[in-house]
Amino acid sequence: TDLSMANSLRRVFIAEACTLAIDWVQIQQNTSVLIDEFLSHRMGLIPLTSDEIVDQLQNFRDCSCVDYCRECSVELTLDVRCNEETPRHVTTRDLISSNLKCIPATSKVRDHEADGDGSPDDILICKLRKGQHLKMKMYARKGFAKEHNKWSPCSAVGFEYDPDNALRHTTYPVAKDWPKSDYSELEEDQDQAPYEVFGKPEKFWYNLESVGSLKPESIVLTGIQVLKKKLMDVQNHYTNEIAKEALYIG
């Protein structure tokens, strides 16, 4: 493999691994200080667990339903009213899903939590004062980040290919002051590896951070499958074009 293939894989991890995200919001009651459009946007960016359900749902455009159905979407609801003098924090804990396989990523573990405004990991949606009410209905559907970034399963993806700077991909102002890579094979008294004039990147170390919608290993396996399919499609199109050209000449 080479740098172009490694970077293609990185881009596929970010943009083409399918997840679920809220795509349709109906605000039935909103007396908070935040406008409807602002709240709708916040709901769309909440990561939803997708590992166990994303492959079971149809693509929205391929489904035969008129609007949304169980075959292509998951319904979520939120209904919170503040009746106390202290502000009420509306968080992802308050979201109710029609399918327990698709819940906010922060709601995976709830067995040992006490009642209250939620754990520190819950995502804050808004704050309500006494008498304020927020009620909405939402549908989450399958998609990928090439359409909108809310479907991206990754918060960051990077890779390293020259941990000891043997290829001189960068120039250190003061080599000894530069922090060593976690994948470095240098001795303690070495600052960088000897220059390999004809060296080429052959090993790549990836660092992938998931937002919680998919497990990191699921993102990697899905990305490899997607890239493999793309390469097969290119090969098939090329083969067909060669066959058409040969037939035309013949």
N, C-alpha and C positions, 0 to 999 in steps of 0.2 A: 504494500500500500504506500501512499505518499500523502503529502500535505493536503492536496485537493480533496482526496477521498476522506481524510480525517475531518476536514472542515465541513464537507458535505454531511457527514454523519452528525456532527455537532448541530448543524442547522436543522436537520431532520428531527433531532431530539427536541429542539425548541418549538418548531413550527408544525410538525405533522403527526404527532402522537395524539390521537383523539381522546378527549375527556368530555365531561358534562359541565355545563355552566348555565346559569339563569339567563334566559334570552327573551322572555316575555313577562312583563310585570303589569298587574292591574292594581292600582292603588284605590282602595275602597274608602279609606278614611285616613286623613293625615292632618292633624292639627299641631304637629311639631313645628319647629322654626325652620326646618329644612324643606326645600321645594321638592315636588314629586320627581322631577328629572334628576336631581342630585341623588336622591335615595335610590332610584332605579339603577343609576350607574354604579352605586356602591354595591347593590345586590348582585349585579352581574360579575363583579370582581371577587366575590366570595368563592374560594376553592371548595369544590364538592368531591367527595370520595367517588371514584369512578372505576376502580380496579375490578370489582365484581359484576358490574352492570353494563359498562360501555360497549362490550362486544355483543350484548344481548339486545341492544336497542338498534332500530333502523335509523338510517340517516333521515333527517326531517324531510329532505327533498324527495326521498324515495318512498316515503310512506303514503298510503292511499287515503289517509284521513283528511278531512276538510280543514281542521284546525290543529289541535294537539290530542294525542291519545297515549295509552299506556305502552304502545309498541314503539313510540319514537320520543317519549318525553317522560319526565317525572314532575308531579305537582308538589309545590311547597306552599305553605301558608304561614302568615305571621299576624298575630292579633295581640297587641299589648296596650294596656291602659294604665296610666299612673294615677293611683288613688292616695298616695302618701305625700307628705310635705317635702320629703327628700327626693331629689331627682331619680328617675328610674332609668337605668342603663339598658337599652335595647341592644342585644348582642346576637351572635349566631346561635347561641343556646336557645333562643326563643323561636327559631325556625322549626317548623313541623313538616316532615317529608312524608309523602305517601308511600315511599319505598325506602326501607331502612338501609339498603345498600348504597343509597345516594343521600348523604347527609353532609353538613359542613365538616371540613377536614379537622376542625378544632373540636368536634363533638364525638370523636371516636371512642374516648374513654370517659364514661360518666358514672361508673359503679360506685366509686368511693368519694364522690364530691358532695359537699354539703349544699344545702339550699342557699340561695342568695342571688346576687347579680351575675354569678358565673365565675369561671376560673380566669386567671390572668391571660390564658391563651385564647379566650373567646374574642372574636373580632367585634369591636364596637360599631354599631350601625348608626345610632343616634341616641340622644338623651331626651327624656320627657319630663316635663314639670307636672305638678298636680292638675288633673283635669284633661291633660293632653292624651290623644289616642292615635295609634298607628295600626292600620289593618291593611293587609295586601295579600294578593294571590299571585303566584308565580309558576312558570314552567321552565324547567331545565331541559336542554336538549344537547344532543351530541354534536361536536364540532372540533375544529383544529385551529391553531393560532395563525395560520395563513389567512383565515377569514377575520379573526379578531383575537387580540392577545389574551382575552379572558379565558380562552380555551388552552392556553399554554400550560403544560404540566411542570415547567421548570422556572425557577427563579433565576438561575444562573448556570451556564455550562461553559467550561473552559478546558483546554487540553495543553499539555506540555510535551515537547518533543526533543529538547536539547538541554537537559537539566544541568550539565556541566559546561555548557557553552563551547563544546568541541567544534561546532560548526560556525562559531562566531556570528550567531544570529543577532547579537547585540554587542556593544562595546562598553565595558565597565570603566567608568572614570577612575575608580580606585578598586581594583578587583578584590582585594582583601576585605573591603568594607561591604561588599555585596552579600546579602544573605544567601546561604546555600539552599538549594531545592530539597524538598522532602525525598526526592528520588535520586539524589546525588550519590555517586559512587566514588567520590574523591576521598583521599586521605585528609586527616585533620590539617596538615601543613600545606595542602594544595588549595589554590584559589580558583583555578579553572583548568579544564583538561587541555592537553596539547591540541593544536589546531589540526583538524583533519581536512586537508585541501579538497579531496574528492569525496568526502563523506556526504551521506544523504539521510534524512530522517527515516528511521525504520521502526521505531517504537514510540507509542503515544500513550500518555497518562492523562486520563479524563477525570475531571472533578465536576460532578453533576449534583445540583441541589434541587430537590422537588418541593413544590408548594404544598404537597399533601394530597393532591387529587389522585396521583398514581405513585406507586412505589418506584424508587430509582431503577431497580432491576427490570421492572415492567416497561419503563420508558426506554431503556437500552434495547431490550428485546424487540419492542414495537418499532423502534427506529431502524434497527437492522433489517427487519422484515419490509418496512416501507422502502428503504433504499435499495434493497435487493429487487423488489418489484419494479422500481423505477428503471433500474439497469436492465432488467429483463425486457421491459417494454421498449427501451431504446434499441436493444439487440433485435427484438422481433420486428420493429419498424424498419430497421436497417436491412434485415434479411428480406423483408417483403419488397423494399425498394430495389434491391439488387435483383430479385426474381422478376420484378416488373420490367426493369431495364433489359435484362437478358431476353425476356419474351418479346419486347419491342424490337430489339436488334435482330432476333431470329426471324 
